[in-house]
Every structure is written in C-alpha cells, then in structure tokens.
Amino acid sequence: MNHSVLRAADILELFAASAESLTVSEVARALDIPKSSAFDILAALSQKGFLRMDDPKAKTYSLGISAYRVGMAYIGRMDLYTAAHGLLAALCRQLGQTVYLAVPEGDHVVYVDKLESDSPIRFTMRAGNKNPMYCTGLGKAILSCREEAEVRSLIGEPLPFRTETTLTTMDALLADLALTRTRGYALDLGEDNALLRCLAVPVRQADGECIAAISTSMLASDFQQQDPDQLGALLTQTALAISHSLGYDRNSLF
C-alpha cells in the first residue's frame, strides 16, 4: 500500500474539514507526519491544482480548483443530489433559513448540500463536513428509521457531552428517536451547538431504506418564533418529493 497516496488523501480530507487555511506545520501536526513529508505532498497537490497557496507570505494553503472539479463530478453523478438540490433551494426560499442535505457514514452524517437564505447570519457547517449522529437533527432523523439493536451497535456508549442539552445516555437517545417517529420529525435543541436549533426529516429510496435526511437550522431566538409542527410539515413535504423522485411510493416517511 502506497503510504504517500494515503497521506495525500488524509491531507485532502483535513483541508475539506477545515474552515481555515493551513500551514505545512499545522498539517504535519494534525496528521502526526514529518514536516518534510507534509511539505512534499502539499507541493505535489498544489502542482496538480488540488491545493493552492493563498498567502505566500504566511505560506498557508487551501483547497484548489481541481478538488472542486472532482467533487462536483461526484455530486453530478449522485441521483440523490440531483433529486434534492432544486427542491431544497425552493424550501430555503420558502423558510428563509439555511437547509441541509446529509447522508450517513458510520456513526456520523456527512453534509452533501447546503443552501443559505439572504440572512447575514452564516453557519460554518458546509458540504463535506461531518458531525456525530446522536447529537444532530439530521443524524437522529436517520437513526429513527433504524432498529434499536442497530442504533445500540452503531452509536454505543457513553455519548460524549457537547452542550447542556446533549443526550448522553442510550436510553435518552432511544426515547428521543421514539418521539421522533411519533411526531414525524427530529429535533436538535442545542445538543451540538447551544446557540442553534435544527429540525430534520429522513429521505427514503425505492426500497424504503433511509439513505439521507434534510434539515433546517437557525438561531435559537429564531426558532422560538416558529411552529415546529408547521416546519416539520414543510420539510416532510420536501423530503417526500425527493423520496418519490427516487422511487419511494408511500406518502409517509414513518
């Protein structure tokens, strides 16, 4: 196995997850690799356009245009993204709030699409980022479609503390998932970020499997002005439209 190739992949994942530019030293420290190795790989990735040096004086790097082209080529082949993007854009305009599309990866969700309203408030989470399932609306919407035994096996205990409202026991999480199925949507009441609230619903494919979730996120102060059931109905309508385009033939997500 070629370790240089694996390190290059790790470096690209590191940049994809970082909202800030990174120096050679920061990359080497984050991945616990020699600085000389990090420098050589960053230079090669920059030469191919996957990274770019955005500040020659500070010698900081960020993702380059080749990374964007590869990512967009992948997205363009995703039936899910194609089915969801236009409907999410319409939902974003209707709500005036940020909306997300995410897919499961192990015990995390990976954000596939993000659409923002005209509000000056911008959220740092972006396409390509990951977040744990147990403390996010998107993750709990996906987990609510799974059997208890699978949830226990996938998530495990203990559940790391994130905020004062994080669910930190399996019993609390399972009870929340049961409530999600009853009311028809998942809620993140500041469990990942104390300042934010999130409401999410699952997306299903032709065989009924939950393959993704969509959500809307907003500041806690904005959420207080909303009717959660109304938000849930609007997200459910959009999620069903996406699911139907993927071949799902029922009119309920649960």
Solvent accessible surface area in square Angstrom, and as a share of the most:
residue,aa,sasa,rsa
1,M,191,0.85
2,N,92,0.47
3,H,131,0.59
4,S,68,0.44
5,V,93,0.53
6,L,75,0.37
7,R,79,0.29
8,A,21,0.16
9,A,46,0.36
10,D,65,0.34
11,I,0,0.00
12,L,49,0.24
13,E,120,0.54
14,L,39,0.20
15,F,6,0.02
16,A,35,0.27
17,A,68,0.53
18,S,24,0.15
19,A,73,0.57
20,E,128,0.58
21,S,42,0.27
22,L,25,0.12
23,T,35,0.20
24,V,16,0.09
25,S,41,0.26
26,E,65,0.29
27,V,0,0.00
28,A,10,0.08
29,R,170,0.62
30,A,62,0.48
31,L,49,0.24
32,D,131,0.68
33,I,21,0.11
34,P,74,0.46
35,K,122,0.52
36,S,77,0.50
37,S,27,0.17
38,A,0,0.00
39,F,108,0.45
40,D,92,0.47
41,I,20,0.10
42,L,0,0.00
43,A,44,0.34
44,A,54,0.42
45,L,19,0.10
46,S,35,0.23
47,Q,157,0.70
48,K,139,0.59
49,G,18,0.18
50,F,54,0.23
51,L,3,0.01
52,R,132,0.48
53,M,79,0.35
54,D,51,0.26
55,D,57,0.29
56,P,95,0.60
57,K,192,0.81
58,A,55,0.42
59,K,125,0.53
60,T,22,0.13
61,Y,11,0.04
62,S,24,0.15
63,L,64,0.32
64,G,8,0.08
65,I,102,0.52
66,S,8,0.05
67,A,23,0.18
68,Y,132,0.50
69,R,140,0.51
70,V,88,0.51
71,G,31,0.30
72,M,80,0.36
73,A,47,0.36
74,Y,139,0.53
75,I,29,0.14
76,G,57,0.55
77,R,188,0.69
78,M,30,0.13
79,D,110,0.57
80,L,13,0.07
81,Y,35,0.13
82,T,96,0.56
83,A,22,0.17
84,A,0,0.00
85,H,68,0.30
86,G,49,0.47
87,L,65,0.32
88,L,0,0.00
89,A,20,0.15
90,A,45,0.35
91,L,4,0.02
92,C,7,0.04
93,R,177,0.65
94,Q,118,0.52
95,L,28,0.14
96,G,36,0.35
97,Q,29,0.13
98,T,7,0.04
99,V,0,0.00
100,Y,8,0.03
101,L,0,0.00
102,A,0,0.00
103,V,32,0.18
104,P,38,0.24
105,E,87,0.39
106,G,51,0.49
107,D,57,0.30
108,H,61,0.27
109,V,0,0.00
110,V,24,0.14
111,Y,13,0.05
112,V,16,0.09
113,D,10,0.05
114,K,44,0.19
115,L,25,0.13
116,E,63,0.28
117,S,18,0.12
118,D,144,0.75
119,S,42,0.27
120,P,126,0.79
121,I,82,0.42
122,R,128,0.47
123,F,28,0.12
124,T,114,0.66
125,M,46,0.21
126,R,89,0.32
127,A,51,0.40
128,G,39,0.38
129,N,16,0.08
130,K,107,0.45
131,N,10,0.05
132,P,21,0.13
133,M,0,0.00
134,Y,12,0.05
135,C,0,0.00
136,T,7,0.04
137,G,0,0.00
138,L,3,0.02
139,G,0,0.00
140,K,0,0.00
141,A,0,0.00
142,I,0,0.00
143,L,0,0.00
144,S,2,0.01
145,C,34,0.20
146,R,53,0.19
147,E,133,0.60
148,E,91,0.41
149,A,75,0.58
150,E,81,0.36
151,V,0,0.00
152,R,103,0.38
153,S,98,0.63
154,L,51,0.25
155,I,26,0.13
156,G,27,0.26
157,E,107,0.48
158,P,118,0.74
159,L,6,0.03
160,P,83,0.52
161,F,131,0.55
162,R,98,0.36
163,T,16,0.09
164,E,158,0.71
165,T,70,0.40
166,T,13,0.08
167,L,37,0.19
168,T,51,0.30
169,T,66,0.38
170,M,4,0.02
171,D,103,0.53
172,A,37,0.29
173,L,0,0.00
174,L,25,0.12
175,A,64,0.50
176,D,27,0.14
177,L,0,0.00
178,A,49,0.38
179,L,88,0.44
180,T,0,0.00
181,R,90,0.33
182,T,118,0.69
183,R,71,0.26
184,G,20,0.19
185,Y,15,0.06
186,A,0,0.00
187,L,20,0.10
188,D,11,0.06
189,L,77,0.38
190,G,2,0.02
191,E,9,0.04
192,D,32,0.17
193,N,64,0.33
194,A,64,0.50
195,L,128,0.64
196,L,41,0.21
197,R,53,0.19
198,C,13,0.08
199,L,1,0.01
200,A,0,0.00
201,V,0,0.00
202,P,0,0.00
203,V,0,0.00
204,R,34,0.13
205,Q,54,0.24
206,A,64,0.50
207,D,107,0.56
208,G,21,0.20
209,E,96,0.43
210,C,9,0.06
211,I,37,0.19
212,A,0,0.00
213,A,0,0.00
214,I,0,0.00
215,S,0,0.00
216,T,0,0.00
217,S,12,0.08
218,M,2,0.01
219,L,53,0.26
220,A,21,0.17
221,S,66,0.43
222,D,56,0.29
223,F,23,0.10
224,Q,142,0.63
225,Q,148,0.66
226,Q,62,0.27
227,D,75,0.39
228,P,43,0.27
229,D,93,0.48
230,Q,112,0.50
231,L,6,0.03
232,G,3,0.03
233,A,62,0.48
234,L,37,0.18
235,L,0,0.00
236,T,35,0.21
237,Q,125,0.56
238,T,15,0.09
239,A,0,0.00
240,L,26,0.13
241,A,39,0.30
242,I,0,0.00
243,S,0,0.00
244,H,73,0.32
245,S,72,0.47
246,L,35,0.17
247,G,41,0.40
248,Y,9,0.03
249,D,125,0.65
250,R,131,0.48
251,N,125,0.64
252,S,48,0.31
253,L,5,0.03
254,F,63,0.26
